[in-house]
Amino acid sequence: MSQEILTRAIGCKLSWWDKIHAYFHSHLNVKARQLHTALRNTTRENCSISDFLLRIQALIDTLSSNGETVTT
C-alpha cells in the first residue's frame, strides 16, 4: 500500500478497513463457536484413544491459532 493511501486509510474513522475488520471478526467468532461446540461434543465413537486425542488436539490447535483460549 502506498504511503498516500495508507495515510488516508489511517485518517478515516469509518473506512472500508472497518467494514473488512467487522466482516472477518464476525466470521472468526462464528468459526470459534463452531469449534468450541465440536470440542464439547467430541466422543470416542469406535475410534482408538490416540485418534480421539488427536481429534481433540486438532480442535484445540485450531482454536489457539485463532486467538481463542480453551479451558479444561
C-alpha positions as CSV (number, residue, x, y, z in Angstrom):
1,M,0.0,0.0,0.0
2,S,1.4,3.4,-0.9
3,Q,2.2,6.0,1.7
4,E,-0.5,8.3,0.4
5,I,-3.3,5.7,0.6
6,L,-2.0,4.4,4.0
7,T,-2.2,8.0,5.4
8,R,-5.8,8.4,4.1
9,A,-6.8,5.0,5.4
10,I,-5.4,5.6,8.8
11,G,-7.1,9.0,9.0
12,C,-10.6,7.7,8.2
13,K,-12.8,7.0,11.1
14,L,-15.3,4.9,9.1
15,S,-13.2,3.5,6.3
16,W,-13.6,0.3,4.4
17,W,-11.0,-1.2,6.7
18,D,-13.6,-1.1,9.5
19,K,-16.0,-3.0,7.3
20,I,-13.4,-5.6,6.4
21,H,-12.4,-5.9,10.1
22,A,-16.0,-6.3,11.1
23,Y,-16.7,-8.9,8.4
24,F,-13.7,-11.1,9.3
25,H,-14.2,-10.7,13.0
26,S,-17.8,-11.9,12.8
27,H,-16.8,-14.9,10.7
28,L,-14.0,-15.7,13.1
29,N,-16.4,-15.6,16.0
30,V,-18.8,-18.0,14.2
31,K,-15.9,-20.4,13.5
32,A,-14.8,-20.2,17.1
33,R,-18.3,-21.1,18.3
34,Q,-18.4,-24.0,15.9
35,L,-15.1,-25.3,17.1
36,H,-16.0,-24.9,20.8
37,T,-19.2,-26.8,20.1
38,A,-17.3,-29.6,18.2
39,L,-14.9,-29.8,21.1
40,R,-17.7,-30.2,23.6
41,N,-19.5,-32.8,21.5
42,T,-16.4,-34.9,20.6
43,T,-16.9,-38.5,21.6
44,R,-14.8,-41.6,21.1
45,E,-17.3,-43.4,18.8
46,N,-15.4,-46.5,17.7
47,C,-12.0,-45.0,17.3
48,S,-8.8,-45.6,19.2
49,I,-7.9,-43.4,22.2
50,S,-5.0,-41.9,20.2
51,D,-7.3,-40.9,17.3
52,F,-9.8,-39.5,19.8
53,L,-7.0,-37.4,21.5
54,L,-5.6,-36.3,18.1
55,R,-9.1,-35.0,17.1
56,I,-9.3,-33.1,20.4
57,Q,-5.8,-31.7,19.9
58,A,-6.6,-30.6,16.4
59,L,-9.6,-28.6,17.5
60,I,-7.6,-27.0,20.4
61,D,-4.8,-26.1,18.0
62,T,-7.2,-24.5,15.5
63,L,-8.9,-22.5,18.3
64,S,-5.5,-21.4,19.7
65,S,-4.3,-20.3,16.2
66,N,-7.4,-18.0,16.1
67,G,-6.5,-16.5,19.5
68,E,-9.1,-18.4,21.4
69,T,-8.5,-19.8,24.9
70,V,-9.6,-23.3,25.8
71,T,-10.3,-24.1,29.4
72,T,-10.2,-27.6,30.9
